[in-house]
Amino acid sequence: MDPTSIADGVLAGDRRAVARAISLVEDGSADLPPLSEAIYPRTGRAHTVGLTGAPGVGKSSLAGQLVAGARARGRTVAVLAIDPTSPFTGGALLGDRLRMQAHATDPGVFIRSMATRGHLGGMALAAPEAIRILDASGKDLIIVETVGVGQAEVEVATAADTTLVVVQPGWGDAVQASKAGILEIADLFVVNKADRDGADDAVRDLRNMLRMGPRGEWEPPIVRTSTVTGDGAEELWEAIERHHEYGTRSGELERRRRLRIVAEVQAMVAERLGRRAAALLAAREEGLAADLAERRIDPYRAAAILLAEVAAPAADKETSDA
Amino acid sequence: MDPTSIADGVLAGDRRAVARAISLVEDGSADLPPLSEAIYPRTGRAHTVGLTGAPGVGKSSLAGQLVAGARARGRTVAVLAIDPTSPFTGGALLGDRLRMQAHATDPGVFIRSMATRGHLGGMALAAPEAIRILDASGKDLIIVETVGVGQAEVEVATAADTTLVVVQPGWGDAVQASKAGILEIADLFVVNKADRDGADDAVRDLRNMLRMGPRGEWEPPIVRTSTVTGDGAEELWEAIERHHEYGTRSGELERRRRLRIVAEVQAMVAERLGRRAAALLAAREEGLAADLAERRIDPYRAAAILLAEVAAPAADKETSDA
């Protein structure tokens, strides 16, 4: 299948074409630029929701519940589960688990887990490309779930229109330890497993954190959910919708999306230039790399030498900063 | 303090100079290039050990035990605890916890937690710089502990001479789910909390995994430890030493270090060029960024346009790949 046929299929909402396109993203295929060009004008319609939180808080079950909620409201939905590049997560199973559930035969639901080892830009560059494919395929809602809890994973989860931070009862210590980070990224807090002891404490901790942080125009709501009892499903849905309406009305949604696409292009440029630098280094295996290994020149000087070769002369004035 | 004085202090093993130098790394200071140039020739002597594993497996306690083991053998030691940039870890406390322990007044021990928000290259670029500072300061052993379990954190832990993957009993599922990743990064497995039920199962799972994976010259040993009873401390120490001897003898250590420093320089170059691309994008706010936001051009084309401006013409042939 050539990129034009895949793009046509994606725009027509064909599942196999969508699956194929996402595989191209996983592989970092050379067919991505023409595919991207064909579908990009047809993106921006979907609402994307990022789910993040420590392992075991129930992100997948919550994603399943959101899928059911979307379908009950007649909306189409895609779930993109970003597979672990980290070995500590066991997340490869998540997509499968979801796929086996109730929605397997529903044409309004598309569930896919994506590994990003083949994509040279890692998950930070692969995820937004996959999201645009799902968007262009006509899904109304796109849920992005990351499995790890590191720097890269949080970046992916925040690259959504609405970022949900999921916690569970008993999570108080971590909250205390990391106020700043969480206040920054959450549009919405979910206290999941709210049927268990300690849910009140978790809500109170979060509320206190929010009180101490800077006050924005949007105040992140705290929603209690239990995917066991089903409690809170309605409230969560409403809170997500409310955030989307706020974003649309205030212009915040457009502003964020604009920042995101600019940051993505920067990262693409950096990644490619990094590969050029790698090629240059490799070509001089006996030169610069040996000088580095034998400590005749230090990394900063080596970087400056490579910069002078890779970069256009006009931009050379920045080489001395850290 | 100017960078030359700091470098002199670091090379003399002065604690305050070392602390100051690591703060420069945290901040991504403009003083780093001269500091790096001064200390780099005096690096490469220390043995670095990376500790990684899911939260709660006891990495910090294990680090504490390794510190005690090193001191008992008359070796000096540094612990570098990489602080979370992820909000889910609570790791900011680790360094403090360690610092309060027995070794606080021992001049042969240096313990430091490092946040990397100020460093533009993130923890992947900040960690090796901090490690070189500790190395140049004369510490024999450097233990690097990461707190998160994402992609970036695993990268840091593997940027050591010997990478320890720490697990605990009951971890079987995750092991099953992610064989490949773990076989790749571990030089040594530690089943910590081996006083608890399920330690035998964890050892067996790991052994089965190893049997299924590719066989290298070095077969990662599996060591049981309990930081509560102190069991296994001796065995762990011996296994680490054995891996270091193997690396030295086989040339694998030099080969890895060489790959590491080359990869680091590539990443430095990429990071700087990315900033140039950002500056260019910012300068044309009404042009390229608007075209992107309004979907008149797609991200790949925007990246190609920027590349042509940032990069030297000779290297332009690569712009069409993914």
HADDOCK unambig.tbl for C-alpha pairs under 7 A between the chains (distance, minus, plus):
assign (segid A and resid 28 and name CA) (segid B and resid 322 and name CA) 5.65 0.50 0.50
assign (segid A and resid 29 and name CA) (segid B and resid 322 and name CA) 5.94 0.50 0.50
assign (segid A and resid 30 and name CA) (segid B and resid 321 and name CA) 5.14 0.50 0.50
assign (segid A and resid 30 and name CA) (segid B and resid 322 and name CA) 5.07 0.50 0.50
assign (segid A and resid 32 and name CA) (segid B and resid 322 and name CA) 6.26 0.50 0.50
assign (segid A and resid 33 and name CA) (segid B and resid 300 and name CA) 5.59 0.50 0.50
assign (segid A and resid 33 and name CA) (segid B and resid 322 and name CA) 6.81 0.50 0.50
assign (segid A and resid 36 and name CA) (segid B and resid 298 and name CA) 6.51 0.50 0.50
assign (segid A and resid 37 and name CA) (segid B and resid 298 and name CA) 5.40 0.50 0.50
assign (segid A and resid 40 and name CA) (segid B and resid 295 and name CA) 6.51 0.50 0.50
assign (segid A and resid 40 and name CA) (segid B and resid 298 and name CA) 5.83 0.50 0.50
assign (segid A and resid 41 and name CA) (segid B and resid 295 and name CA) 5.23 0.50 0.50
assign (segid A and resid 41 and name CA) (segid B and resid 296 and name CA) 7.00 0.50 0.50
assign (segid A and resid 53 and name CA) (segid B and resid 88 and name CA) 6.89 0.50 0.50
assign (segid A and resid 54 and name CA) (segid B and resid 88 and name CA) 6.16 0.50 0.50
assign (segid A and resid 85 and name CA) (segid B and resid 151 and name CA) 5.77 0.50 0.50
assign (segid A and resid 86 and name CA) (segid B and resid 149 and name CA) 6.67 0.50 0.50
assign (segid A and resid 86 and name CA) (segid B and resid 150 and name CA) 5.35 0.50 0.50
assign (segid A and resid 86 and name CA) (segid B and resid 151 and name CA) 5.09 0.50 0.50
assign (segid A and resid 86 and name CA) (segid B and resid 154 and name CA) 6.65 0.50 0.50
assign (segid A and resid 86 and name CA) (segid B and resid 181 and name CA) 6.94 0.50 0.50
assign (segid A and resid 87 and name CA) (segid B and resid 178 and name CA) 5.44 0.50 0.50
assign (segid A and resid 87 and name CA) (segid B and resid 181 and name CA) 4.85 0.50 0.50
assign (segid A and resid 87 and name CA) (segid B and resid 182 and name CA) 5.59 0.50 0.50
assign (segid A and resid 88 and name CA) (segid B and resid 53 and name CA) 6.86 0.50 0.50
assign (segid A and resid 88 and name CA) (segid B and resid 54 and name CA) 6.14 0.50 0.50
assign (segid A and resid 88 and name CA) (segid B and resid 149 and name CA) 6.63 0.50 0.50
assign (segid A and resid 88 and name CA) (segid B and resid 174 and name CA) 6.40 0.50 0.50
assign (segid A and resid 89 and name CA) (segid B and resid 174 and name CA) 6.11 0.50 0.50
assign (segid A and resid 90 and name CA) (segid B and resid 174 and name CA) 4.69 0.50 0.50
assign (segid A and resid 90 and name CA) (segid B and resid 177 and name CA) 4.64 0.50 0.50
assign (segid A and resid 90 and name CA) (segid B and resid 178 and name CA) 5.85 0.50 0.50
assign (segid A and resid 92 and name CA) (segid B and resid 177 and name CA) 6.63 0.50 0.50
assign (segid A and resid 148 and name CA) (segid B and resid 149 and name CA) 6.31 0.50 0.50
assign (segid A and resid 148 and name CA) (segid B and resid 150 and name CA) 5.00 0.50 0.50
assign (segid A and resid 149 and name CA) (segid B and resid 86 and name CA) 6.71 0.50 0.50
assign (segid A and resid 149 and name CA) (segid B and resid 88 and name CA) 6.63 0.50 0.50
assign (segid A and resid 149 and name CA) (segid B and resid 148 and name CA) 6.33 0.50 0.50
assign (segid A and resid 149 and name CA) (segid B and resid 149 and name CA) 6.06 0.50 0.50
assign (segid A and resid 149 and name CA) (segid B and resid 150 and name CA) 5.45 0.50 0.50
assign (segid A and resid 150 and name CA) (segid B and resid 86 and name CA) 5.33 0.50 0.50
assign (segid A and resid 150 and name CA) (segid B and resid 148 and name CA) 5.09 0.50 0.50
assign (segid A and resid 150 and name CA) (segid B and resid 149 and name CA) 5.52 0.50 0.50
assign (segid A and resid 150 and name CA) (segid B and resid 150 and name CA) 3.77 0.50 0.50
assign (segid A and resid 150 and name CA) (segid B and resid 151 and name CA) 6.51 0.50 0.50
assign (segid A and resid 150 and name CA) (segid B and resid 152 and name CA) 6.71 0.50 0.50
assign (segid A and resid 150 and name CA) (segid B and resid 153 and name CA) 6.64 0.50 0.50
assign (segid A and resid 151 and name CA) (segid B and resid 85 and name CA) 5.82 0.50 0.50
assign (segid A and resid 151 and name CA) (segid B and resid 86 and name CA) 5.07 0.50 0.50
assign (segid A and resid 151 and name CA) (segid B and resid 150 and name CA) 6.55 0.50 0.50
assign (segid A and resid 151 and name CA) (segid B and resid 152 and name CA) 6.40 0.50 0.50
assign (segid A and resid 152 and name CA) (segid B and resid 150 and name CA) 6.76 0.50 0.50
assign (segid A and resid 152 and name CA) (segid B and resid 151 and name CA) 6.38 0.50 0.50
assign (segid A and resid 152 and name CA) (segid B and resid 152 and name CA) 6.46 0.50 0.50
assign (segid A and resid 153 and name CA) (segid B and resid 150 and name CA) 6.63 0.50 0.50
assign (segid A and resid 154 and name CA) (segid B and resid 86 and name CA) 6.71 0.50 0.50
assign (segid A and resid 174 and name CA) (segid B and resid 88 and name CA) 6.39 0.50 0.50
assign (segid A and resid 174 and name CA) (segid B and resid 89 and name CA) 6.10 0.50 0.50
assign (segid A and resid 174 and name CA) (segid B and resid 90 and name CA) 4.73 0.50 0.50
assign (segid A and resid 177 and name CA) (segid B and resid 90 and name CA) 4.67 0.50 0.50
assign (segid A and resid 177 and name CA) (segid B and resid 92 and name CA) 6.75 0.50 0.50
assign (segid A and resid 178 and name CA) (segid B and resid 87 and name CA) 5.38 0.50 0.50
assign (segid A and resid 178 and name CA) (segid B and resid 90 and name CA) 5.92 0.50 0.50
assign (segid A and resid 181 and name CA) (segid B and resid 86 and name CA) 6.99 0.50 0.50
assign (segid A and resid 181 and name CA) (segid B and resid 87 and name CA) 4.90 0.50 0.50
assign (segid A and resid 182 and name CA) (segid B and resid 87 and name CA) 5.66 0.50 0.50
assign (segid A and resid 258 and name CA) (segid B and resid 293 and name CA) 5.38 0.50 0.50
assign (segid A and resid 262 and name CA) (segid B and resid 289 and name CA) 6.28 0.50 0.50
assign (segid A and resid 265 and name CA) (segid B and resid 299 and name CA) 5.76 0.50 0.50
assign (segid A and resid 265 and name CA) (segid B and resid 302 and name CA) 6.80 0.50 0.50
assign (segid A and resid 265 and name CA) (segid B and resid 303 and name CA) 5.52 0.50 0.50
assign (segid A and resid 266 and name CA) (segid B and resid 274 and name CA) 5.63 0.50 0.50
assign (segid A and resid 266 and name CA) (segid B and resid 277 and name CA) 5.76 0.50 0.50
assign (segid A and resid 266 and name CA) (segid B and resid 278 and name CA) 5.69 0.50 0.50
assign (segid A and resid 267 and name CA) (segid B and resid 274 and name CA) 6.25 0.50 0.50
assign (segid A and resid 268 and name CA) (segid B and resid 303 and name CA) 6.37 0.50 0.50
assign (segid A and resid 269 and name CA) (segid B and resid 274 and name CA) 6.17 0.50 0.50
assign (segid A and resid 269 and name CA) (segid B and resid 277 and name CA) 6.86 0.50 0.50
assign (segid A and resid 269 and name CA) (segid B and resid 303 and name CA) 5.50 0.50 0.50
assign (segid A and resid 269 and name CA) (segid B and resid 307 and name CA) 6.12 0.50 0.50
assign (segid A and resid 270 and name CA) (segid B and resid 270 and name CA) 4.86 0.50 0.50
assign (segid A and resid 270 and name CA) (segid B and resid 271 and name CA) 6.17 0.50 0.50
assign (segid A and resid 270 and name CA) (segid B and resid 273 and name CA) 5.65 0.50 0.50
assign (segid A and resid 270 and name CA) (segid B and resid 274 and name CA) 4.11 0.50 0.50
assign (segid A and resid 271 and name CA) (segid B and resid 270 and name CA) 6.12 0.50 0.50
assign (segid A and resid 273 and name CA) (segid B and resid 270 and name CA) 5.69 0.50 0.50
assign (segid A and resid 273 and name CA) (segid B and resid 273 and name CA) 6.84 0.50 0.50
assign (segid A and resid 274 and name CA) (segid B and resid 266 and name CA) 5.64 0.50 0.50
assign (segid A and resid 274 and name CA) (segid B and resid 267 and name CA) 6.30 0.50 0.50
assign (segid A and resid 274 and name CA) (segid B and resid 269 and name CA) 6.14 0.50 0.50
assign (segid A and resid 274 and name CA) (segid B and resid 270 and name CA) 4.10 0.50 0.50
assign (segid A and resid 277 and name CA) (segid B and resid 266 and name CA) 5.80 0.50 0.50
assign (segid A and resid 277 and name CA) (segid B and resid 269 and name CA) 6.89 0.50 0.50
assign (segid A and resid 278 and name CA) (segid B and resid 266 and name CA) 5.69 0.50 0.50
assign (segid A and resid 289 and name CA) (segid B and resid 262 and name CA) 6.28 0.50 0.50
assign (segid A and resid 293 and name CA) (segid B and resid 258 and name CA) 5.40 0.50 0.50
assign (segid A and resid 295 and name CA) (segid B and resid 40 and name CA) 6.52 0.50 0.50
assign (segid A and resid 295 and name CA) (segid B and resid 41 and name CA) 5.21 0.50 0.50
assign (segid A and resid 296 and name CA) (segid B and resid 41 and name CA) 6.98 0.50 0.50
assign (segid A and resid 298 and name CA) (segid B and resid 36 and name CA) 6.52 0.50 0.50
assign (segid A and resid 298 and name CA) (segid B and resid 37 and name CA) 5.41 0.50 0.50
assign (segid A and resid 298 and name CA) (segid B and resid 40 and name CA) 5.84 0.50 0.50
assign (segid A and resid 299 and name CA) (segid B and resid 265 and name CA) 5.74 0.50 0.50
assign (segid A and resid 300 and name CA) (segid B and resid 33 and name CA) 5.60 0.50 0.50
assign (segid A and resid 302 and name CA) (segid B and resid 265 and name CA) 6.80 0.50 0.50
assign (segid A and resid 303 and name CA) (segid B and resid 265 and name CA) 5.52 0.50 0.50
assign (segid A and resid 303 and name CA) (segid B and resid 268 and name CA) 6.35 0.50 0.50
assign (segid A and resid 303 and name CA) (segid B and resid 269 and name CA) 5.48 0.50 0.50
assign (segid A and resid 307 and name CA) (segid B and resid 269 and name CA) 6.13 0.50 0.50
assign (segid A and resid 309 and name CA) (segid B and resid 312 and name CA) 6.98 0.50 0.50
assign (segid A and resid 310 and name CA) (segid B and resid 311 and name CA) 5.72 0.50 0.50
assign (segid A and resid 310 and name CA) (segid B and resid 312 and name CA) 5.43 0.50 0.50
assign (segid A and resid 310 and name CA) (segid B and resid 315 and name CA) 6.88 0.50 0.50
assign (segid A and resid 311 and name CA) (segid B and resid 310 and name CA) 5.72 0.50 0.50
assign (segid A and resid 311 and name CA) (segid B and resid 311 and name CA) 4.09 0.50 0.50
assign (segid A and resid 311 and name CA) (segid B and resid 312 and name CA) 4.71 0.50 0.50
assign (segid A and resid 312 and name CA) (segid B and resid 309 and name CA) 7.00 0.50 0.50
assign (segid A and resid 312 and name CA) (segid B and resid 310 and name CA) 5.40 0.50 0.50
assign (segid A and resid 312 and name CA) (segid B and resid 311 and name CA) 4.71 0.50 0.50
assign (segid A and resid 312 and name CA) (segid B and resid 312 and name CA) 4.11 0.50 0.50
assign (segid A and resid 315 and name CA) (segid B and resid 310 and name CA) 6.90 0.50 0.50
assign (segid A and resid 321 and name CA) (segid B and resid 30 and name CA) 5.18 0.50 0.50
assign (segid A and resid 322 and name CA) (segid B and resid 28 and name CA) 5.71 0.50 0.50
assign (segid A and resid 322 and name CA) (segid B and resid 29 and name CA) 5.98 0.50 0.50
assign (segid A and resid 322 and name CA) (segid B and resid 30 and name CA) 5.04 0.50 0.50
assign (segid A and resid 322 and name CA) (segid B and resid 32 and name CA) 6.31 0.50 0.50
assign (segid A and resid 322 and name CA) (segid B and resid 33 and name CA) 6.82 0.50 0.50
